[in-house]
Amino acid sequence: MMIDSGASEKTDSVFDFMIEKGKDLNFDSGGWKSEDGMLSCGYSSFRGKRVTMEDFYDIKTSTIDGKRVSMFGIFDGHGGSRAAEYLKKHLFDNLMNHPQFLINTKSAISEIYQKTDSDFLELENDSFRDDGSTASTAVLVGSHLYVANVGDSRTVISKAGEAVPLSEDHKPNRIDERKRIESAGGVIMWAGTWRVGGVLAMSRAFGNRMLKQYVVAEPEIQDQEINEEIELVILASDGLWDVVPNEDAVAIALAEEEPEAASRKLTETAYSRGSADNITCLVVKFHHPKKKDPTGTVSPQDNRKARTDPMPVD
């Protein structure tokens, strides 16, 4: 589905592949492949054993100043779905509006994470609710990948078959996070697990107005140049990572040819291993040009033109 972004003069167009969560869907999945066949992604989102669905995801691709940009995000809500849904609707649009997005991408991502958090808190100022959300995003600008994280969703890449995390969960018992929170006057307490103020089981989040002094939305950002060793990226909520180690997730995803099948398999595996949470997963695969063999030929199978599949839209 192509929509007019209306976000910035430098943005030619935006393809938004998000399925709206207006309905309480128990499970949905789908896939997409770029027109040049060099990039494909699949998503799978499952309510699981929870009564409500508080996970959201977003997938966008755009051309900005002649440069291809693709954005993938996982947003896992807690205390309600409002914060996660707000991020799905606004985070990437805000990022594309940032004047330094292509010039200083890391700085732009950091600023937009925190501005979007402030915007949400202002919107919710008169509400008695105190929703919060994680955000784990992967932004591909040309051949450079920027991964930003707030909370305990996670992004992992497969590099030559090995699992390499590009984010570190924000848990209150992380030494650096505990020091930061306690320096700000907060306390970490054990209540079934380590929690900020005995309430929140993560040390950074969007929303959570009552704990905002300690639970910040400043992201940690890692970047990675995409080369032939980088095979795929997995972004998922903790409904997956609580029961599926990084190495298992990469092995499962690599075993599937299509990223949609990989994301579904990951979701099913997490559920079968006892995950009690919502489970949402995105798998992004890179299709690097095939090298010629010593005879200078490329097999017909390797040289086949990729098929472009439109993303299903409700």
N, C-alpha and C positions, 0 to 999 in steps of 0.2 A: 504494500500500500504506500503510495507516494503522497506526502503531504507537504504543503508549503510551510516552511519553518517559521517565517515571519520573525526570525530571531536576530538576524544580522545580515547586513548587505553583502558580506563576504561569503555567506553560506548559499550555495546554489540551490540545493534541495536536501531534504532529509527523508530517508526511508525509515519508518518507525514500525518495528515488527512486534510490538507489544500486543498481546491479547488482553483486552480489558477485563478486569476482575469484577465486573458488575454482578456477575452471578457467582454463587458459592460453588465453584467447580471443585470436585474432589481430586481430579487429575487432568492435566493437559500437557501436551508435548507437541513439538514441531521442529522444523529445520529450514535452513536457508543456505544458499550458495551464491557467492558473488558472480557477476556476469563473466569475469575473466577466469573463473574457476580456481583462483588462488587462495580463497578463504571460504570456509563454510562453518556453520554453527548449528547446534541443536540445543533444545531446552526441554526440561522435564520438571514439572511442579506438581507436588502431591500433598494433599492435606494430611495424610497419614492418620495417626491416632488422636490428633487434636480435634476438638469440637469445631474450632474456627480456623480459617486460613489467614495467616498474618505475613506470609512470604510474598514478595513481589520481585519482578525482574524487569529489565529493560534492555532492548537491543536497538541500536540506531547506527546507521551508516550515512555519511554525507561527504560532499566534496566542498572543501573550503579553500579558497584561493588556489584552486587547481590541485590541492593535495587531498588524497583519500583519507578519511577518518572513520574509524569504526569504534563503537562504544558498547560495552557489555557490563551489566551491573546486577548484583544480587542485593536485595534489601529485606532483612529479616526483622519484622516488627515484634515488639514486646509491650505488654500492657494495652494492646489494641493494635489496629492496623493502620491508623491514620498517618503516623510518621513515615512508615514504609511506603504507603501509597503516595504521599506527598513527594518523596524522593523520586519515585518512578516517574511522576509527572513533571518534575522541575529540575532535577539535578543536572542532567545532560544538556538540557536547553540553556540553563544558566551558564554552563561551562562553555558552550559554543558562543555565547554572547560576550565572553570575557575578551577584552581587546588584546591580551597577551597570550591567548590560548596556543597559537602556533609558534610564538616567539619564545615564550618561557612557560612551557606546558606544566612543569612541576609546580611552579609558583601559582599558576592559574588554578590548578586542581585544588591545592591547599586552600586558597582564598575562597573558592566557590563552595567547597565542602562547608567551611565555617559560615559563609554568608547564607547558604541554604538552610543551615541549622538555625541561624538567627531569624530568618524569614519565617520558618515554621513555628518557632517559639512565639514570635510576635502574633502570628495568626491564631495561635492557641492560647493567647494571653488570658482571655476571659473564660476559658474552658476549665472545668473541674477535672478533666482527664490529664494524664501525664504520660502519654504514649512516647515510645522511643523506638529506635531502629538502628540496626547495623547498616553498613554499606561497604561492599567490596566490589571495586570496579576495575576494569581493564580497558584502557583507551589506546587504540592503535593509531598512530600518526605516521603515515608512510610505512616504514619498516621498523619503527620504534614503538615499543610497548611500555606504557606507564600503568603500574598497578598501585591503586590507593586503597587503604583499608581503615575502617573505623569499626571496632567491635569484634565479634568472634565468628563472622563469616570468613571465608578463606579463599585465596587464589593460589593454585599450584600449576606449574608448567611441567611438561615432559621434555627433557633435554637429553637427546640421544638415549631415550628409554629410561632415564632416571628421573625420579620425582624431585623437583626443586621448588620449595615454597617461596612465593613472592610476597607473602604477607605473614605477619606473626599475630596470633590472636591477642586481643586486648583483654587479658584476665587480671583481676585485682591482685592476685598473688604473684604476678610478674614483678621481679625485684624493682625494676625501674618505674613501673606503674604504681606500685605501692608507695615508693618514695615520693613520687609526684603528688599523689592523692594526700598522703599524710602531711606533706609540706604545705598543702593548701588548706589544711585543717580538717581533712576528712579522716574517716576510720575504715579499716577493713575488718570485717567480722565473719566468723564461720557460722553459716546457717544452712547446713546441708552441703554447701560449697562456699568458697570465699566470695563475699559480696561487699560492695561499697555501701557503707552504712547499714549493713545487714540486709540490704534490699536487692541490689542489682548485681547480677553475676558477671558483669563485664565492666571494664574500666573506662571505655570510651563509647559514646553513642550519640546519635542525633536525638533531639528531644530531651526527655527526662528533665524537665524544668526544675523539679525540686532538688535534683542532685547536680545541677549544671556547673556549679563551682568546681566540682571534682570530676565529673563525667563529661569530658570535652569531646568536640567533634573534629579536632585537628587530626588529619590523616597521617599515617606513615606511608611513604611513597617509595617504591622501588621501580627502576626502569631496566629494560632489557632490549638489546638490539636483536631483531628476529633474523636468525640465520638458518642454515640447513639443519642444524642440530635441534632446533626448537620445533617440535612436532605438534603440540597442542597445548591448550590452556583449559583448566577446569576451575570454574568459580561455583561455589556452593554455600548454602546456609549450614549452620552447625548441625542440622538434622542429618546431614551426610557425614560430616567430619567427626561427630561424636562416636560413630561406630565403624567408620571406614578410614583406615590410615592413608596417608598421602600415597605411599607406594602401591597399595591395593587399588586406589582410585585410578592412578595412571595406568596400571596393568590392565584394568577392566576397560578403560577408554581406548587404549591402543589395540585391544583385541577386536574392536568393532570398526568396520569400515566407515560407516556414516556417523557423524556426531550426534544426530538425533537418537540413533540406536544406543550410542554410548551413554548419553544422558539418561535415557530410560533405564538402562541396565544399572547405572549407578544408583538411581532412585530406588529401583526394586531391591538392589542389594542392601541398601541402608535399611529399608523397611524389613526385609527378611532377617537382618541382624539385630532387630529389636529397637530401632529408632522410635522414640515416642514423640517426636517433634514433627512439624511441617518439614518437608524435604524439597528443596529446589536446587536445580543444578543446570549450569550452562557449560557446554563443551565447545571450544573453538579450535578448529583444525586448520593448519597451514599446509597448503599443497605446493611444495617447492618444485621448480622446474626439474624434470628428470635429466640426469647426466647421461651423455652418450657413452656407449660401451667402446672398447678399444677399436672396434671396426667402424666407429663413426655413425652407428645407426641407433635409432630409438625404437623400442618395440611398439607395435600398433596399440597395445593395451596402455602403455605409458603415455602415448601421444594422443589418446582419445580426447575429444573436446568435452569439457565438463558440462553437465546439464544444469541449467539454472532452475531451481524450484522456488516458486513463490511461497512466502510464509502464509500459512492459513490464518485467516482473520475471522473472528466471530462477528 
